[in-house]
C-alpha cells in the first residue's frame, strides 16, 4: 500500500484538496456568490431556454458536494488498487485485457446510444447518466450526438480517447493484438462518429505521433516495453510447447538468473 500511495502522490494530494474543498468551501462561502444550479433546471421554471442556461443561484451546501467527495475518494481507491494489481504477477496482462474490455464496452455503448435512442435500451443507458450538469440536449432536428452512458458527448470522447491511445499503442507493440486491435478499431470508429471536437483533436494528436514512426521505423520505432516483452515471451512459449520443446526461460527470468549468478 505504501508503494501505491507513493506512486500516486500527486493524485493523493489532489483528492485530499478536492474532498476538503467540496465539504468545507460551500459552507465557508455560503451566499457570498452565485453559481449555476446543476439540478432542477426545468425549462418551464425559467420561461425560456436562454434564461435557463444563464440562471444562477446563491452558493450553498448540497448533496452534490457529498457526491463529489465520494467520487473523488473512489477515483483514488481505484488508482491505488490498479497500482497494486499491476505490480502482482501477470498484472500487466490483466491491465491490457481490462483496457481492451473497457474500450469495447465504451465503443459499443456509444453506438447503442445513437442507434437505439428512445428505446428501452436507451432508458437502461440513461440510468448511468447521473450527471445533470449538461445544459444542452444531444439532438438537433432529428440528429443525435453520441454520448454512450455519459451525460454529454465531450465527456464520452474525453474518456474514450485515452483508452483508444492505450489499445492502439499496445496493438502497435504486438501486446495482446487479438484483443487490443479490435478494441482500438471499434473505439476509434465510435470516436470518429461522435461529432465531438474533443475526439477529433485527440485522434489528430495520436495520429500525428504515430505517423512519423510509421514513415521512419528506425529512429521513431516504439521502444519495446515490459508489456511487449511479456507478450513476445508468451507467443514464443506457445510455439515451443506446440513443437514439443521445453520452453526457454522468459527474458525477465533470464536476467534475474544472471543477476543471481553475478
C-alpha positions in Angstrom: 0.0 0.0 0.0 2.8 2.4 0.8 4.3 1.9 -2.7 0.9 2.6 -4.3 0.5 5.8 -2.3 4.0 7.0 -3.2 3.4 6.2 -6.9 0.2 8.3 -6.8 1.4 11.0 -4.5 0.1 13.9 -6.7 -3.3 12.2 -7.1 -3.5 11.8 -3.3 -2.8 15.5 -2.8 -5.4 16.4 -5.5 -8.1 14.2 -4.0 -7.4 15.4 -0.5 -7.8 19.0 -1.6 -10.9 18.2 -3.6 -12.6 16.5 -0.8 -11.8 19.3 1.6 -13.0 21.9 -0.8 -16.2 20.0 -1.6 -17.1 19.7 2.1 -15.8 23.0 3.6 -15.8 25.7 0.9 -19.6 25.8 0.2 -20.2 26.4 3.9 -17.4 28.9 4.2 -18.6 31.0 1.2 -22.4 30.2 1.5 -24.4 33.0 0.0 -21.3 35.1 -0.9 -21.6 34.4 -4.7 -23.9 32.9 -7.3 -23.3 29.7 -9.1 -25.0 27.8 -11.9 -27.5 25.3 -10.5 -26.8 21.8 -11.6 -30.2 20.2 -10.8 -33.8 21.2 -11.2 -33.2 23.3 -14.3 -36.7 22.8 -15.8 -37.4 25.0 -18.8 -40.9 25.8 -17.6 -39.4 27.3 -14.4 -37.4 29.9 -16.2 -39.7 30.6 -19.1 -37.1 30.3 -21.9 -34.1 28.3 -22.9 -31.8 31.3 -22.7 -33.0 32.1 -19.2 -32.5 28.5 -18.1 -28.9 28.5 -19.4 -28.0 31.8 -17.8 -29.7 31.1 -14.5 -27.7 31.4 -11.2 -28.4 30.7 -7.6 -26.6 31.6 -4.3 -23.9 29.1 -3.3 -25.0 26.6 -0.6 -24.0 23.1 0.6 -26.0 20.4 -1.2 -25.9 16.6 -1.7 -23.8 17.1 -4.8 -20.9 18.1 -2.6 -21.1 14.7 -0.9 -21.4 13.0 -4.3 -18.2 14.8 -5.5 -16.3 13.8 -2.4 -17.4 10.2 -2.7 -16.5 10.1 -6.4 -13.0 11.6 -5.8 -12.4 9.1 -3.0 -13.5 6.3 -5.3 -11.1 7.5 -8.0 -8.2 7.4 -5.6 -9.2 4.0 -4.4 -9.3 2.6 -7.9 -5.9 4.2 -8.7 -4.3 2.6 -5.6 -5.9 -0.8 -6.4 -4.8 -0.7 -10.0 -1.2 0.2 -8.9 -1.2 -2.8 -6.6 -2.6 -5.2 -9.2 -0.2 -4.2 -11.9 2.7 -5.0 -9.6 1.5 -8.5 -9.0 2.5 -11.5 -11.2 0.7 -11.2 -14.6 -0.6 -7.8 -13.5 0.4 -6.3 -16.8 -1.6 -8.9 -18.7 -4.7 -8.1 -16.5 -4.2 -4.4 -17.2 -4.1 -4.9 -21.0 -7.2 -7.1 -21.1 -9.1 -4.8 -18.8 -8.2 -1.9 -21.1 -9.4 -3.7 -24.2 -12.7 -4.7 -22.5 -13.3 -1.1 -21.4 -12.6 0.2 -24.9 -15.0 -2.3 -26.5 -17.8 -1.6 -24.0 -17.3 2.2 -24.4 -17.5 2.0 -28.2 -20.5 -0.4 -28.3 -22.5 1.7 -25.8 -21.7 4.8 -27.9 -23.1 3.3 -31.0 -26.1 2.0 -29.0 -26.8 5.5 -27.6 -27.4 6.6 -31.2 -28.9 3.6 -32.9 -31.2 2.7 -30.0 -32.2 6.2 -28.9 -35.8 6.4 -27.5 -35.9 2.7 -26.9 -35.8 0.6 -23.7 -32.1 0.2 -24.2 -31.6 3.9 -24.2 -33.6 4.1 -21.0 -31.3 1.5 -19.4 -28.2 3.5 -20.6 -29.8 6.6 -19.1 -29.7 5.0 -15.7 -25.9 5.5 -15.7 -26.1 9.2 -16.9 -26.4 10.5 -13.3 -24.7 13.8 -14.1 -27.2 16.5 -14.6 -24.8 19.3 -15.4 -25.3 19.2 -19.2 -27.3 22.3 -20.2 -27.9 21.3 -23.8 -29.7 18.4 -25.4 -27.8 15.9 -27.6 -30.1 16.1 -30.6 -30.9 18.7 -33.2 -33.7 18.4 -35.7 -33.5 14.6 -35.6 -29.7 14.4 -35.5 -28.4 12.6 -32.3 -24.9 13.0 -30.9 -23.2 10.0 -29.4 -22.7 10.0 -25.7 -22.9 6.4 -24.5 -23.6 6.2 -20.8 -22.0 9.7 -20.3 -24.1 12.9 -19.7 -22.6 14.7 -22.8 -20.6 13.9 -25.9 -17.4 15.7 -24.9 -17.2 13.6 -21.7 -17.7 10.4 -23.8 -14.9 11.5 -26.1 -12.5 12.6 -23.4 -12.8 9.2 -21.7 -12.6 7.3 -25.0 -9.5 9.0 -26.4 -7.3 7.8 -23.6 -8.3 4.2 -23.9 -8.1 4.3 -27.7 -4.5 5.5 -27.5 -3.7 2.8 -24.9 -5.1 0.0 -27.0 -3.7 1.4 -30.3 -0.2 1.6 -28.8 -0.5 -1.9 -27.4 -1.5 -3.2 -30.8 1.5 -1.5 -32.4 3.8 -3.2 -29.9 2.0 -6.6 -30.5 0.7 -6.7 -26.9 -2.3 -9.0 -26.9 -3.1 -7.9 -30.5 -6.1 -10.1 -30.9 -7.8 -8.0 -28.1 -6.2 -4.6 -28.4 -6.6 -4.4 -32.2 -10.4 -4.9 -32.4 -10.8 -2.7 -29.3 -8.9 0.2 -30.9 -10.8 -0.3 -34.1 -14.3 -0.2 -32.5 -13.5 2.7 -30.2 -11.7 4.6 -33.0 -14.8 4.3 -35.2 -17.0 5.4 -32.3 -14.9 8.5 -31.7 -15.0 9.4 -35.4 -18.8 9.1 -35.4 -19.2 11.1 -32.1 -19.1 14.5 -33.8 -17.1 15.7 -30.8 -14.3 18.2 -31.2 -12.5 16.6 -28.2 -12.4 13.3 -30.1 -11.2 14.8 -33.3 -8.4 16.7 -31.6 -7.3 13.6 -29.6 -7.3 11.4 -32.7 -5.4 14.0 -34.7 -2.7 14.3 -31.9 -2.5 10.5 -31.7 -2.2 10.2 -35.5 0.4 12.9 -35.6 2.6 11.0 -33.2 2.1 7.6 -34.9 2.7 8.9 -38.5 6.4 9.6 -38.1 7.0 6.2 -36.5 5.3 4.5 -39.5 7.2 6.5 -42.1 10.6 6.3 -40.3 10.6 3.0 -38.4 14.2 3.3 -37.5 14.7 6.1 -35.0 11.0 6.6 -34.3 10.1 2.9 -33.8 8.4 2.4 -30.4 10.8 1.1 -27.8 9.6 -2.3 -26.5 8.2 -2.2 -23.0 7.7 -4.8 -20.3 4.3 -5.4 -21.7 5.7 -6.1 -25.2 8.4 -8.4 -23.8 5.7 -10.3 -21.8 3.5 -10.8 -25.0 6.6 -11.8 -27.0 7.6 -14.4 -24.4 4.1 -15.9 -24.2 4.0 -16.3 -28.0 7.4 -17.9 -28.0 6.4 -20.3 -25.3 3.2 -21.3 -27.2 5.3 -22.1 -30.3 7.8 -24.2 -28.3 5.1 -26.1 -26.5 3.3 -26.8 -29.8 6.6 -28.2 -31.2 7.1 -30.4 -28.1 10.2 -28.5 -27.0 10.9 -27.3 -23.5 10.1 -23.6 -23.2 13.1 -21.3 -22.7 13.0 -19.0 -19.7 11.4 -15.6 -20.1 13.6 -12.6 -20.7 13.0 -11.3 -17.2 13.7 -14.7 -15.6 16.9 -15.0 -17.6 18.0 -11.5 -16.4 17.2 -12.5 -12.8 19.2 -15.7 -13.1 22.2 -13.8 -14.4 21.9 -11.3 -11.6 22.0 -14.0 -9.0 25.0 -15.7 -10.6 27.0 -12.5 -10.5 
